[in-house]
Amino acid sequence: MIDAVLPTYARQPLSVERGEGCWLIDAAGRRYLDFGAGIAVNALGHAHPYLVAALTEQAGKIWHSANLYRVPGQERLAARLAEATFADTMFFTNSGAEAMECAIKMARKFHSWNGAPERFRMIAFEGSFHGRTLATIALAGQEKLVKGFGPMPDGFDHVPFGDHAALEAAIGPETAAVVIEPVQGEGGVRPVPPQCLKGLRDLCDSKGVLLIFDEIQCGYGRTGKLFAHEWAGVTPDIMAAAKGIGGGFPLGACLATERAAAGMVAGTHGSTYGGNPLAMAVGNAVLDVMLADGFLPRVSAAAGRLRQRLEGLAAAFPDVVAAVRGEGLMLGLKCVAPNTVLVDRAREAGLLLVGAGDNVARVLPPLIVSDDEIDEGVRRLETACGAVRAAQP
């Protein structure tokens, strides 16, 4: 008999009751260091008092009014993000997939608006992940995502990750945009070097196509800057953000330049819940914390400490961890045994990690993680690595 909850998740044997900062507590009262952060969502940890206060205050006023009317929280958050980023305008959503759907529509509309409706195709990279809707799985193109759901929507092409020549060859008269994650998440925590992002920006400009960044996982402070592409000194035309933007509350956004968004006039896109007052209250509170003096530099300092400790761990357990990769507090351990083995042993040691493609275990602590918590997390990971080693033939 099928479960009442559709069984689409391979859930771990852990029932979460509550969270405190970087810690999760299960129904039995056991405490786990959460170095998965809800898959990079809980950027400010669990039950952050400033976010709780913002949500509670707004809940006593109004939860939902629909986008038939002005939503002051939207206007405030949009203006603040426009000031802090490349963007001139943005559309608020409930999720990263919805933000990517908006980005896809916006890029196609841009070319149609400018008299080239034949330019509708988009190029993405092997190993990418952009969401679970039909359009976003077609955009990513991974077999494990699209199998059984065909035929896929047309208009999406794929090139090998890091193959600039293949990318240039794939751009044709029907190409509307190139889509890339500055740091691949699900694909195995693979950063795109700054010089490659610069070259990509130049290529898109020379070919007259838009550049779309998917910063759903790598954005919002995760790499030590508000968005990962800032390290390269380049900007996209359109960008999707989510996960950390709401600190755990469902929230996403599609940000764009005025030029890229010109065709998105009244009636071209919409959302019933997107940008609701509750989400906007939390989103503004998250941004308050992110933009506070010293916050992002502290993320970089914590990232340096964690990276150093993980590199030491890899050196001590080369038969368990083949390499450490990633940027900021978005790190991955390339595993020797199946990554599920390390994730399971880490959970047994009281540390939560997240699996990824390319046999990687992701290390994604909340951005508020302390030095002591970093050290304790690595100690627990050392225990897990010892258990993996002991079980090897």
JOWO-V704217 format. One record per residue. RES is the residue in one letter. SS is DSSP state (~ for helix, > for strand, _ for the rest). NEAR is the number of other ideal C-beta (glycine too) atoms within 12 Angstrom. D_FIRST is the distance of its C-alpha to the first C-alpha in whole Angstrom. Layout:
res = {RES	RES}
ss = {SS	SS}
near = {NEAR	NEAR}
d_first = {D_FIRST	D_FIRST}
This chain:
res = {M	I	D	A	V	L	P	T	Y	A	R	Q	P	L	S	V	E	R	G	E	G	C	W	L	I	D	A	A	G	R	R	Y	L	D	F	G	A	G	I	A	V	N	A	L	G	H	A	H	P	Y	L	V	A	A	L	T	E	Q	A	G	K	I	W	H	S	A	N	L	Y	R	V	P	G	Q	E	R	L	A	A	R	L	A	E	A	T	F	A	D	T	M	F	F	T	N	S	G	A	E	A	M	E	C	A	I	K	M	A	R	K	F	H	S	W	N	G	A	P	E	R	F	R	M	I	A	F	E	G	S	F	H	G	R	T	L	A	T	I	A	L	A	G	Q	E	K	L	V	K	G	F	G	P	M	P	D	G	F	D	H	V	P	F	G	D	H	A	A	L	E	A	A	I	G	P	E	T	A	A	V	V	I	E	P	V	Q	G	E	G	G	V	R	P	V	P	P	Q	C	L	K	G	L	R	D	L	C	D	S	K	G	V	L	L	I	F	D	E	I	Q	C	G	Y	G	R	T	G	K	L	F	A	H	E	W	A	G	V	T	P	D	I	M	A	A	A	K	G	I	G	G	G	F	P	L	G	A	C	L	A	T	E	R	A	A	A	G	M	V	A	G	T	H	G	S	T	Y	G	G	N	P	L	A	M	A	V	G	N	A	V	L	D	V	M	L	A	D	G	F	L	P	R	V	S	A	A	A	G	R	L	R	Q	R	L	E	G	L	A	A	A	F	P	D	V	V	A	A	V	R	G	E	G	L	M	L	G	L	K	C	V	A	P	N	T	V	L	V	D	R	A	R	E	A	G	L	L	L	V	G	A	G	D	N	V	A	R	V	L	P	P	L	I	V	S	D	D	E	I	D	E	G	V	R	R	L	E	T	A	C	G	A	V	R	A	A	Q	P}
ss = {_	_	_	_	_	_	_	_	_	_	_	_	_	_	_	>	>	>	>	>	>	_	>	>	>	>	_	_	_	_	>	>	>	>	_	_	~	~	~	~	_	_	_	_	_	>	_	_	~	~	~	~	~	~	~	~	~	~	~	_	_	_	_	_	_	_	_	_	_	_	_	~	~	~	~	~	~	~	~	~	~	~	~	~	_	_	_	_	>	>	>	>	>	_	_	~	~	~	~	~	~	~	~	~	~	~	~	~	~	~	~	~	~	_	_	_	_	_	_	_	>	>	>	>	>	_	_	_	_	_	_	_	_	~	~	~	~	~	~	~	_	_	~	~	~	~	_	_	_	_	_	_	_	_	_	>	>	>	>	_	_	_	_	~	~	~	~	~	~	~	_	_	_	_	>	>	>	>	>	>	_	_	>	>	_	_	_	_	_	>	>	_	_	~	~	~	~	~	~	~	~	~	~	~	~	~	~	_	_	>	>	>	>	>	_	_	_	_	_	_	_	_	_	_	_	_	_	~	~	~	~	~	_	_	_	_	_	>	>	>	>	_	~	~	~	~	_	_	_	_	_	>	>	>	>	>	_	_	_	_	_	_	_	_	_	_	_	_	_	_	_	_	_	_	_	_	~	~	~	~	~	~	~	~	~	~	~	~	~	~	_	_	_	_	~	~	~	~	~	~	~	~	~	~	~	~	~	~	~	~	~	~	~	~	~	~	_	_	_	_	>	>	>	>	>	>	>	_	_	>	>	>	>	>	>	_	_	_	~	~	~	~	~	~	~	~	~	~	_	_	>	>	_	>	>	>	_	_	_	>	>	>	>	_	_	_	_	_	_	_	~	~	~	~	~	~	~	~	~	~	~	~	~	~	~	~	~	~	~	~	~	_	_}
near = {4	7	9	6	8	8	10	9	10	10	13	21	13	24	15	26	18	18	30	23	27	38	33	34	24	21	12	12	13	22	26	36	41	44	47	39	42	31	29	47	37	42	50	44	35	33	26	31	18	25	38	23	18	32	32	17	19	28	19	13	19	18	18	23	21	18	24	11	14	15	31	19	33	34	21	23	40	31	20	27	37	23	16	26	35	31	37	23	30	43	38	45	41	30	33	42	31	36	46	47	38	46	53	39	38	43	49	38	31	36	30	20	23	19	10	22	16	16	28	29	32	47	42	43	38	29	33	44	39	47	38	26	26	25	33	40	31	32	44	41	33	31	16	16	31	23	11	11	18	14	9	24	23	16	28	37	31	32	28	21	29	24	18	26	13	18	32	21	16	26	30	19	14	24	34	43	44	47	49	52	48	47	48	41	47	37	38	36	46	37	34	38	21	22	17	27	34	22	24	41	30	19	28	34	19	14	25	22	39	46	43	49	48	51	52	49	53	51	46	51	46	53	42	32	34	37	43	45	41	30	29	29	15	30	32	43	39	52	52	50	55	49	43	49	53	45	43	32	37	30	48	43	49	49	46	42	27	19	22	40	32	23	28	30	13	9	9	18	28	21	28	15	25	34	44	34	36	34	39	43	37	40	47	38	37	44	39	24	34	40	22	19	10	13	26	29	17	24	36	23	22	37	33	22	27	40	30	20	33	39	22	21	38	31	18	18	32	19	20	37	40	24	26	34	32	40	42	45	48	50	50	46	48	30	40	23	28	20	32	21	28	47	36	26	34	43	34	25	29	27	42	44	44	37	32	37	29	29	27	37	48	45	52	49	50	46	47	36	39	22	21	15	32	35	23	27	41	39	22	32	44	29	26	39	38	24	25	32	23	16	18	17	6}
d_first = {0	4	7	9	12	11	11	14	16	17	18	20	20	22	22	25	27	30	32	36	38	37	35	31	30	27	26	28	31	31	33	32	35	33	34	31	32	29	30	34	33	34	38	39	37	35	36	40	42	44	40	39	42	42	39	40	43	42	39	42	43	41	37	37	40	39	41	43	45	47	45	48	45	44	48	49	46	47	51	50	48	50	53	51	50	51	49	51	48	45	41	39	35	32	31	32	31	32	36	35	35	38	40	39	40	43	44	44	46	48	49	49	51	54	54	52	49	48	48	44	43	42	42	39	39	37	35	35	32	32	29	26	27	28	31	31	29	31	34	33	32	30	28	25	25	26	24	22	24	27	29	30	33	37	39	38	40	39	42	42	42	45	47	50	51	48	47	51	51	47	49	50	51	48	47	46	45	44	41	41	40	43	41	37	34	31	34	35	37	40	43	45	49	51	53	51	50	53	53	50	52	55	54	52	55	57	54	54	50	48	47	43	42	39	39	36	36	39	41	42	44	41	44	47	48	46	45	45	47	50	51	52	54	53	51	48	48	45	42	39	38	35	34	37	38	36	36	33	33	31	34	36	39	40	44	47	50	52	53	49	48	51	49	46	48	47	44	43	40	38	35	34	34	36	38	38	40	38	37	41	42	40	41	44	44	42	45	48	47	46	50	51	54	53	50	49	52	50	47	49	50	47	46	49	48	45	46	48	46	44	46	48	44	44	47	47	43	44	42	39	40	41	42	42	42	42	44	44	41	39	39	37	38	37	36	37	34	30	30	27	29	32	29	27	31	32	29	30	33	33	33	30	31	29	28	30	31	34	32	34	33	34	36	36	37	38	41	43	42	45	47	46	42	43	45	42	39	41	42	38	38	40	39	35	38	39	36	35	38	38	35	37	38}
